[in-house]
């Protein structure tokens, strides 16, 4: 009888091996390299335009492999599918789109997307304007969240918290 032999498992790719330690930017680089076709080239071009429009943008890696760009909140994602590269703007429904770039996810109340197919031209000027508008919207939303809310006229303030054993202000604590 022949003894059982074990076959060593194939090593995971370098990108997979470093997945726990790689930065989001490195993961996006690895995704682009792994695509190796027009989708990688399109994602590279979109990434460059995002960085040109918002130089201090933050790159993130979410949902098991989706590149995300943020600035005071999510700006957009760069999803890749077999026949399309989809750039989804998180708050796209609130953005003006005079160049009519949005061509997908038009039915929702929040998001809007641009589907890029192989060979589609990219209107760099209009896209950068849209990215800047998304950054401005996030910045305005963040500023609104930081502004303290004032009590409406005619509303009562919450009663002061009573501390056991404390003497209320203006009273000596001695009987009259």
Secondary structure, DSSP 8 states (H G I E B T S, - for coil): -------------HHHHTTTT--HHHHHHHHHHHH-SHHHHHHHHHHHHHHHH-TT-EEEEETTTEEEEESSSEEEEEEE-SS-EEEEETTGGGS--TT----BSTTSSS-EEEEE-TT----HHHHHHHHHHHHHHHHHHHHHHHS-----TT---------TT---TT--S---
